[in-house]
Amino acid sequence: MSAIAVAHPQISCIASLLWRSLVTLDPLLLFVAVPANIFCRCFFVVRFQFHLLIHAVLISAGA
């Protein structure tokens, strides 16, 4: 995700606004799918890892 955020700061900005809701992240991840492929990462792997990251953030925040 950090590579995508560096390459696409607007995605990082949008993600920072939507990170609290996994439901709203799904459409965002579809938008990220094409740029993610630039980094030779399978979309589903990127999506799965991003969901794991969000869960870890929510758990550490006590949500």
C-alpha positions in Angstrom: 0.0 0.0 0.0 2.8 2.4 0.7 4.1 2.1 -2.9 0.6 3.0 -4.1 0.3 5.8 -1.7 3.7 7.3 -2.8 2.8 6.9 -6.5 -0.8 8.1 -6.1 -1.1 10.7 -3.3 -4.7 11.4 -4.2 -5.5 7.7 -3.4 -3.7 8.0 -0.1 -5.8 11.1 0.7 -9.1 9.4 -0.2 -8.0 6.3 1.8 -7.3 8.3 4.9 -10.8 9.7 4.7 -12.5 6.2 4.3 -10.2 3.9 6.4 -12.8 3.5 9.1 -15.3 1.6 7.0 -14.5 -1.6 5.1 -17.7 -1.2 3.2 -16.6 2.1 1.7 -13.1 0.7 1.0 -14.3 -1.9 -1.5 -15.1 0.7 -4.2 -11.8 2.5 -3.4 -9.9 -0.8 -3.8 -11.5 -1.3 -7.2 -10.2 2.1 -8.2 -6.7 1.1 -6.9 -6.7 -2.2 -8.8 -5.2 -0.8 -12.0 -2.4 1.2 -10.3 -1.7 -1.8 -8.1 -1.0 -3.9 -11.2 1.7 -1.5 -12.1 3.6 -2.9 -9.1 3.1 -6.5 -10.4 0.9 -7.3 -7.4 -2.3 -9.3 -7.9 -5.4 -7.2 -7.2 -6.8 -9.8 -4.8 -3.5 -10.0 -2.8 -3.4 -6.2 -2.6 -7.0 -6.2 -1.5 -6.5 -8.9 1.1 -3.4 -7.3 2.5 -5.1 -3.9 2.6 -8.1 -5.4 4.5 -5.6 -7.0 7.0 -3.9 -3.6 7.5 -7.3 -1.9 8.1 -8.3 -4.6 10.6 -5.0 -4.1 12.5 -5.4 -0.4 12.6 -9.0 -0.7 13.9 -8.0 -3.2 16.5 -5.0 -1.1 17.7 -7.3 2.0 17.8 -9.7 0.1 20.0 -12.6 0.4 17.5 
